[in-house]
Amino acid sequence: MFSDCFSFLVISQGSLNTLNELLQEPVLINRFRPNIVVDGCEPFSEDIWKSIKMNRLTFHGVKLCSRCKVPTINQENGISGVEPTETLIKFRPDHVLNLNNIKARNCIFWTESGLQGIPSFRQREISLGDQIFVLEEFASCASAAV
């Protein structure tokens, strides 16, 4: 049973780099299971992206993603640990982001997104290297639905 409610998880490489600077052992981005990885933006700026456009497709930031246990599992050997979740709880807890409507000890990392506007089958592709345009931003993380 999947707990994901949305089709896309948007993560920036800069956010992962910032997290990895805090970890004793850096983690690979695939631990978080994103399907859209962006680069060239400020770390965690994706938290407040309300809508972005890539290759004629508009994606809407639906909610911030509270992390499950999946990122704590080493995908090479299947062994579960406490990182990177423990560091995220210290570094990006809900109260630091002024998010009052989610349960305690949640850590937030990145944006779950929905897709709007698929004009035709040929235009439903995004590819490595596609430019991303931020169309609209939330005022703060607290404004983004959780």
Residue frames as a rotation matrix with the C-alpha (Angstrom) as fourth column:
MET 1
0.587 0.810 0.000 0.00
0.810 -0.587 0.000 0.00
0.000 0.000 -1.000 0.00
PHE 2
-0.445 -0.722 0.529 1.45
0.713 -0.644 -0.279 3.34
0.543 0.253 0.801 -1.03
SER 3
0.042 0.435 -0.899 0.99
0.857 -0.478 -0.192 6.33
-0.514 -0.763 -0.393 1.24
ASP 4
-0.891 -0.397 -0.218 1.81
0.221 -0.800 0.557 8.81
-0.396 0.449 0.801 -1.49
CYS 5
0.138 0.985 -0.101 -1.15
0.453 -0.154 -0.878 10.86
-0.881 0.075 -0.468 -2.60
PHE 6
0.671 0.057 -0.739 0.54
-0.454 -0.756 -0.471 12.65
-0.586 0.652 -0.481 -5.47
SER 7
0.960 -0.172 0.223 2.33
0.280 0.651 -0.706 11.60
-0.024 0.740 0.673 -8.61
PHE 8
0.384 -0.839 0.386 5.44
0.315 -0.274 -0.908 13.73
0.868 0.471 0.159 -8.30
LEU 9
0.759 -0.308 -0.574 8.05
0.526 -0.232 0.819 14.52
-0.385 -0.923 -0.014 -5.69
VAL 10
0.693 -0.489 0.530 10.20
0.161 -0.611 -0.775 17.54
0.703 0.623 -0.344 -6.57
ILE 11
0.719 -0.569 -0.398 13.64
0.510 0.044 0.859 17.74
-0.471 -0.821 0.322 -4.94
SER 12
0.854 -0.519 -0.035 16.53
-0.416 -0.641 -0.645 20.10
0.312 0.566 -0.763 -5.56
GLN 13
0.417 -0.809 -0.414 20.11
0.548 0.587 -0.596 18.89
0.725 0.022 0.688 -5.63
GLY 14
-0.339 -0.545 0.767 21.04
-0.226 -0.744 -0.629 21.91
0.913 -0.387 0.129 -3.51
SER 15
0.446 0.577 0.685 18.70
-0.831 -0.017 0.556 20.77
0.332 -0.817 0.471 -0.74
LEU 16
0.944 -0.149 -0.296 20.26
0.197 0.970 0.141 17.31
0.266 -0.192 0.945 -0.72
ASN 17
0.048 -0.989 0.142 23.76
0.403 -0.111 -0.908 18.83
0.914 0.101 0.393 -0.73
THR 18
-0.133 -0.020 0.991 22.83
-0.687 -0.719 -0.107 20.95
0.714 -0.695 0.082 2.31
LEU 19
0.828 0.469 0.307 21.48
-0.551 0.582 0.598 17.90
0.102 -0.664 0.740 4.14
ASN 20
0.761 -0.561 -0.326 24.56
0.427 0.811 -0.401 15.85
0.489 0.166 0.856 3.26
GLU 21
-0.116 -0.803 0.584 26.83
-0.151 -0.567 -0.810 18.52
0.982 -0.182 -0.056 4.78
LEU 22
0.075 0.255 0.964 25.13
-0.957 -0.254 0.142 17.78
0.281 -0.933 0.225 8.12
LEU 23
0.942 0.336 0.008 25.32
-0.331 0.922 0.202 13.99
0.060 -0.193 0.979 7.89
GLN 24
0.172 -0.900 0.400 28.32
-0.532 0.257 0.807 11.88
-0.829 -0.352 -0.435 8.91
GLU 25
-0.680 -0.299 0.669 27.65
0.351 0.668 0.656 9.63
-0.643 0.681 -0.349 5.92
PRO 26
-0.584 0.464 -0.666 26.08
-0.716 -0.681 0.153 11.37
-0.383 0.566 0.730 2.90
VAL 27
-0.138 0.634 0.761 23.04
0.266 0.764 -0.588 9.75
-0.954 0.121 -0.274 1.29
LEU 28
-0.939 -0.100 0.330 22.15
0.337 -0.071 0.939 9.44
-0.071 0.992 0.100 -2.36
ILE 29
-0.709 0.688 -0.151 19.13
-0.692 -0.721 -0.034 11.28
-0.132 0.080 0.988 -3.69
ASN 30
-0.398 0.587 -0.705 17.41
-0.347 0.615 0.708 8.02
0.849 0.527 -0.041 -4.62
ARG 31
-0.894 0.081 -0.440 16.82
0.427 0.446 -0.786 7.38
0.133 -0.891 -0.434 -0.90
PHE 32
-0.682 0.637 -0.360 14.02
-0.204 -0.638 -0.743 9.95
-0.703 -0.433 0.565 -1.12
ARG 33
-0.424 0.481 0.768 12.47
0.743 0.669 -0.009 8.42
-0.518 0.567 -0.641 -4.26
PRO 34
-0.088 0.396 -0.914 12.00
-0.282 -0.890 -0.358 11.68
-0.956 0.226 0.189 -6.19
ASN 35
0.197 0.100 0.975 10.92
0.838 0.498 -0.221 11.64
-0.508 0.861 0.014 -9.79
ILE 36
0.714 -0.107 0.692 11.85
0.387 -0.763 -0.518 15.27
0.583 0.637 -0.503 -10.49
VAL 37
0.286 -0.719 -0.634 15.28
0.816 -0.164 0.554 16.53
-0.502 -0.676 0.539 -9.42
VAL 38
0.881 0.042 0.472 16.13
0.309 -0.805 -0.506 20.16
0.359 0.592 -0.722 -10.12
ASP 39
0.020 -0.920 -0.390 19.41
0.966 -0.083 0.246 22.02
-0.259 -0.382 0.887 -9.93
GLY 40
-0.582 -0.379 0.720 20.47
0.624 -0.775 0.097 25.65
0.521 0.505 0.688 -10.05
CYS 41
0.373 0.716 0.590 18.14
-0.018 -0.630 0.777 26.98
0.928 -0.300 -0.222 -7.34
GLU 42
-0.330 -0.436 0.837 18.69
-0.818 -0.310 -0.484 27.88
0.471 -0.845 -0.254 -3.70
PRO 43
-0.883 -0.002 -0.470 18.50
0.181 0.922 -0.343 24.94
0.434 -0.388 -0.813 -1.28
PHE 44
-0.610 0.727 -0.313 14.92
0.695 0.302 -0.652 24.30
-0.380 -0.616 -0.690 -0.15
SER 45
-0.803 0.367 -0.469 13.47
-0.473 -0.872 0.128 26.96
-0.362 0.325 0.874 -2.45
GLU 46
-0.733 0.539 -0.415 11.25
-0.091 0.527 0.845 24.18
0.674 0.657 -0.338 -3.81
ASP 47
-0.765 0.449 -0.462 9.39
0.612 0.282 -0.739 24.27
-0.202 -0.848 -0.491 -0.48
ILE 48
-0.302 0.650 -0.697 7.48
0.097 -0.706 -0.701 27.33
-0.948 -0.280 0.150 -1.57
TRP 49
-0.963 -0.014 -0.267 6.96
-0.262 -0.153 0.953 26.66
-0.054 0.988 0.144 -5.27
LYS 50
-0.196 0.972 0.132 3.25
-0.395 0.045 -0.918 26.94
-0.898 -0.232 0.375 -5.84
SER 51
0.842 0.406 0.356 3.49
0.132 0.485 -0.865 26.21
-0.523 0.775 0.355 -9.56
ILE 52
-0.262 -0.934 -0.243 6.27
-0.349 -0.143 0.926 25.41
-0.900 0.327 -0.288 -11.99
LYS 53
0.825 0.490 -0.282 6.38
-0.413 0.182 -0.892 24.81
-0.386 0.852 0.353 -15.72
MET 54
-0.389 -0.887 0.248 8.50
-0.356 0.393 0.848 22.32
-0.850 0.241 -0.468 -17.64
ASN 55
-0.989 -0.130 0.065 8.15
0.005 0.416 0.909 21.56
-0.145 0.900 -0.411 -21.33
ARG 56
-0.592 0.806 0.035 4.58
-0.443 -0.361 0.821 22.92
0.674 0.470 0.570 -21.62
LEU 57
0.060 0.588 -0.807 3.46
0.565 0.646 0.513 21.08
0.823 -0.487 -0.293 -18.48
THR 58
-0.142 -0.026 0.989 2.40
-0.621 -0.776 -0.110 22.94
0.771 -0.630 0.094 -15.36
PHE 59
-0.234 -0.003 -0.972 2.95
0.618 0.771 -0.151 21.29
0.750 -0.636 -0.179 -11.99
HIS 60
0.318 0.410 0.855 1.29
-0.436 -0.738 0.516 22.59
0.842 -0.537 -0.056 -8.83
GLY 61
-0.814 -0.574 -0.087 2.88
-0.125 0.320 -0.939 22.20
0.567 -0.754 -0.333 -5.42
VAL 62
0.169 0.957 -0.237 0.13
0.024 0.236 0.971 20.47
0.985 -0.170 0.017 -3.47
LYS 63
0.974 0.122 0.190 1.81
-0.183 -0.062 0.981 19.91
0.131 -0.991 -0.038 -0.11
LEU 64
-0.016 -0.981 0.192 5.14
-0.967 -0.034 -0.252 19.64
0.253 -0.190 -0.949 1.61
CYS 65
0.397 0.102 -0.912 6.27
-0.203 0.979 0.021 16.06
0.895 0.177 0.410 2.03
SER 66
0.378 -0.288 0.880 6.63
-0.905 0.088 0.417 14.70
-0.198 -0.954 -0.227 5.55
ARG 67
-0.272 -0.655 -0.705 9.08
-0.817 0.544 -0.190 11.85
0.508 0.525 -0.683 5.36
CYS 68
0.879 0.476 -0.029 8.30
-0.426 0.811 0.401 8.19
0.215 -0.340 0.915 5.97
LYS 69
0.553 -0.681 0.480 10.90
-0.261 0.406 0.876 5.55
-0.792 -0.609 0.046 6.91
VAL 70
0.917 -0.153 0.368 11.94
0.393 0.508 -0.766 4.80
-0.070 0.847 0.526 3.31
PRO 71
0.660 -0.718 0.221 14.91
-0.378 -0.572 -0.728 7.25
0.649 0.397 -0.649 3.30
THR 72
0.332 -0.543 0.772 16.37
-0.904 0.051 0.425 5.44
-0.270 -0.838 -0.473 6.34
ILE 73
0.713 -0.012 0.701 16.73
0.054 0.998 -0.038 2.18
-0.699 0.065 0.712 4.40
ASN 74
-0.309 -0.876 -0.370 20.02
-0.590 -0.128 0.797 1.52
-0.746 0.465 -0.477 2.63
GLN 75
0.619 0.677 -0.398 18.90
-0.704 0.254 -0.663 0.43
-0.348 0.691 0.634 -0.83
GLU 76
-0.037 -0.716 -0.697 22.05
-0.830 0.410 -0.378 -1.61
0.557 0.564 -0.610 -1.43
ASN 77
-0.854 -0.381 -0.354 21.72
-0.138 0.822 -0.552 -3.90
0.502 -0.423 -0.755 1.60
GLY 78
0.006 0.981 -0.196 18.16
0.181 0.192 0.965 -3.33
0.983 -0.041 -0.176 2.92
ILE 79
-0.362 -0.204 -0.910 19.41
0.910 0.134 -0.392 -2.34
0.202 -0.970 0.137 6.38
SER 80
0.548 0.643 0.536 17.38
0.418 -0.765 0.490 0.36
0.725 -0.045 -0.688 8.12
GLY 81
-0.574 -0.720 -0.390 19.02
0.754 -0.279 -0.595 3.06
0.320 -0.636 0.702 10.22
VAL 82
0.136 0.612 -0.779 18.00
0.801 -0.531 -0.277 6.37
-0.583 -0.587 -0.562 11.77
GLU 83
-0.347 -0.343 -0.873 19.55
-0.175 -0.891 0.420 8.71
-0.921 0.298 0.249 9.21
PRO 84
-0.744 -0.458 0.486 18.78
0.406 -0.888 -0.215 10.91
0.531 0.038 0.847 7.40
THR 85
0.230 0.969 0.095 15.49
0.481 -0.198 0.854 11.24
0.846 -0.151 -0.512 9.32
GLU 86
0.372 -0.109 -0.922 17.09
0.914 -0.128 0.384 12.08
-0.160 -0.986 0.052 12.68
THR 87
-0.714 -0.671 -0.198 19.06
0.606 -0.735 0.305 14.94
-0.350 0.098 0.932 11.13
LEU 88
-0.589 0.578 0.565 15.98
0.316 -0.479 0.819 16.16
0.744 0.661 0.100 9.27
ILE 89
0.423 0.766 -0.483 13.99
0.760 -0.009 0.650 16.18
0.494 -0.642 -0.586 12.52
LYS 90
0.066 -0.489 -0.870 16.66
0.814 -0.478 0.330 18.42
-0.577 -0.729 0.367 14.06
PHE 91
-0.820 -0.572 -0.025 17.30
0.417 -0.626 0.659 20.54
-0.393 0.530 0.752 10.97
ARG 92
-0.835 0.550 0.002 13.81
-0.333 -0.509 0.794 20.87
0.438 0.662 0.608 9.45
PRO 93
-0.763 0.607 -0.221 11.18
0.609 0.563 -0.558 20.09
-0.214 -0.561 -0.800 12.09
ASP 94
-0.038 0.864 0.502 7.62
0.874 -0.215 0.436 21.29
0.485 0.455 -0.747 11.60
HIS 95
0.652 0.345 -0.676 7.86
0.685 -0.651 0.328 23.94
-0.327 -0.676 -0.660 14.35
VAL 96
-0.368 -0.836 -0.407 10.96
0.418 -0.540 0.731 25.53
-0.831 0.098 0.548 12.79
LEU 97
-0.876 0.088 0.473 9.06
0.451 -0.194 0.871 25.89
0.168 0.977 0.130 9.53
ASN 98
-0.792 0.610 -0.031 6.08
-0.486 -0.661 -0.572 27.36
-0.369 -0.437 0.820 11.46
LEU 99
-0.449 0.657 -0.606 3.83
-0.367 0.483 0.795 24.48
0.814 0.580 0.024 10.49
ASN 100
-0.687 0.201 0.699 1.32
-0.718 -0.036 -0.695 24.06
-0.115 -0.979 0.169 13.27
ASN 101
0.286 0.958 -0.004 -1.11
-0.935 0.278 -0.221 21.66
-0.211 0.067 0.975 11.65
ILE 102
0.345 -0.178 -0.922 0.96
-0.385 0.869 -0.312 18.48
0.856 0.463 0.231 11.46
LYS 103
0.956 0.129 -0.263 1.87
0.151 0.551 0.821 15.92
0.250 -0.825 0.507 14.09
ALA 104
0.680 -0.710 0.183 4.93
-0.636 -0.447 0.630 16.29
-0.366 -0.544 -0.755 16.28
ARG 105
-0.045 -0.880 0.473 8.37
-0.215 0.471 0.856 14.99
-0.976 -0.063 -0.210 15.29
ASN 106
0.761 0.231 0.606 7.60
0.544 0.282 -0.791 15.29
-0.353 0.931 0.089 11.63
CYS 107
-0.314 -0.825 -0.469 10.36
0.130 -0.527 0.840 16.43
-0.940 0.203 0.273 9.36
ILE 108
0.767 0.626 -0.139 9.69
0.029 -0.250 -0.968 18.11
-0.640 0.739 -0.210 6.08
PHE 109
-0.458 -0.888 -0.043 11.66
-0.014 -0.042 0.999 17.62
-0.889 0.458 0.006 2.94
TRP 110
-0.989 -0.150 0.002 10.56
0.010 -0.053 0.999 18.75
-0.149 0.987 0.054 -0.50
THR 111
-0.410 0.855 -0.317 7.33
-0.735 -0.516 -0.440 19.22
-0.540 0.052 0.840 -2.34
GLU 112
-0.569 0.385 0.727 4.74
0.545 0.838 -0.018 16.75
-0.616 0.386 -0.686 -3.53
SER 113
-0.671 0.205 -0.712 3.14
-0.513 -0.822 0.247 18.00
-0.535 0.531 0.657 -6.73
GLY 114
0.157 0.749 0.644 0.19
0.421 0.539 -0.730 17.41
-0.894 0.386 -0.230 -8.96
LEU 115
-0.865 -0.450 0.221 0.10
0.345 -0.214 0.914 17.92
-0.364 0.867 0.341 -12.71
GLN 116
0.204 0.931 -0.303 -2.32
0.178 -0.339 -0.924 20.10
-0.963 0.134 -0.235 -14.61
GLY 117
0.581 0.183 -0.793 -2.85
-0.591 -0.575 -0.566 20.53
-0.560 0.797 -0.226 -18.30
ILE 118
-0.436 -0.651 0.621 -1.81
0.089 0.656 0.750 17.70
-0.896 0.382 -0.228 -20.58
PRO 119
-0.010 0.498 -0.867 -2.64
-0.768 -0.560 -0.312 19.00
-0.641 0.663 0.388 -24.08
SER 120
0.709 0.227 -0.668 -1.57
-0.636 0.614 -0.467 15.90
0.304 0.756 0.580 -26.03
PHE 121
0.948 -0.317 0.038 0.40
0.273 0.866 0.419 12.69
-0.166 -0.387 0.907 -25.61
ARG 122
0.384 -0.859 0.338 3.52
0.683 0.018 -0.730 14.07
0.621 0.511 0.594 -27.32
GLN 123
0.027 -0.357 0.934 3.76
-0.280 -0.899 -0.336 16.93
0.960 -0.252 -0.124 -24.86
ARG 124
0.902 0.385 0.198 3.65
-0.300 0.227 0.926 14.75
0.312 -0.895 0.320 -21.74
GLU 125
0.520 -0.781 -0.346 7.39
0.757 0.609 -0.238 14.26
0.396 -0.138 0.908 -21.52
ILE 126
0.850 -0.510 0.135 9.94
-0.523 -0.783 0.336 15.98
-0.065 -0.356 -0.932 -19.40
SER 127
0.738 -0.650 -0.181 13.57
0.427 0.657 -0.621 15.20
0.523 0.381 0.763 -19.99
LEU 128
0.287 -0.776 -0.562 16.94
0.829 -0.092 0.551 15.62
-0.479 -0.624 0.617 -18.39
GLY 129
-0.730 -0.677 0.089 18.04
0.648 -0.646 0.403 19.19
-0.216 0.352 0.911 -18.98
ASP 130
0.059 0.814 0.578 14.57
0.763 -0.410 0.500 20.70
0.644 0.412 -0.645 -19.44
GLN 131
-0.835 -0.279 0.475 14.34
-0.012 -0.853 -0.522 24.22
0.550 -0.441 0.709 -18.07
ILE 132
-0.156 0.770 -0.619 12.05
0.972 0.232 0.044 24.83
0.177 -0.594 -0.784 -15.13
PHE 133
-0.605 0.081 0.792 10.18
0.008 -0.994 0.108 28.07
0.796 0.072 0.601 -14.70
VAL 134
-0.678 0.412 -0.608 8.76
0.697 0.100 -0.710 29.01
-0.232 -0.906 -0.355 -11.31
LEU 135
-0.372 0.643 0.669 5.40
0.498 -0.470 0.729 30.57
0.784 0.604 -0.145 -12.09
GLU 136
0.386 0.562 0.732 4.18
-0.428 -0.593 0.682 31.27
0.817 -0.576 0.012 -8.57
GLU 137
-0.645 -0.622 -0.444 5.44
0.178 0.443 -0.879 30.89
0.743 -0.646 -0.175 -5.00
PHE 138
0.511 0.674 -0.533 3.75
0.704 0.027 0.709 30.56
0.493 -0.738 -0.461 -1.63
ALA 139
0.675 -0.230 0.701 4.54
-0.393 -0.916 0.079 33.40
0.624 -0.329 -0.709 0.79
SER 140
-0.234 -0.734 0.638 6.21
-0.972 0.159 -0.174 30.92
0.026 -0.660 -0.750 3.18
CYS 141
-0.874 -0.103 -0.474 6.34
-0.119 0.993 0.003 27.25
0.471 0.059 -0.880 4.10
ALA 142
-0.786 0.618 -0.008 3.45
0.097 0.110 -0.989 27.88
-0.611 -0.778 -0.146 6.48
SER 143
-0.131 0.749 -0.650 1.34
-0.810 -0.459 -0.365 28.90
-0.572 0.478 0.667 3.47
ALA 144
-0.506 -0.092 -0.857 2.07
-0.681 0.652 0.333 25.62
0.529 0.752 -0.393 1.68
ALA 145
0.565 0.804 0.186 -0.46
-0.776 0.440 0.452 22.95
0.282 -0.400 0.872 2.56
VAL 146
-0.678 -0.731 0.080 0.85
-0.706 0.617 -0.347 20.08
0.204 -0.291 -0.935 4.67
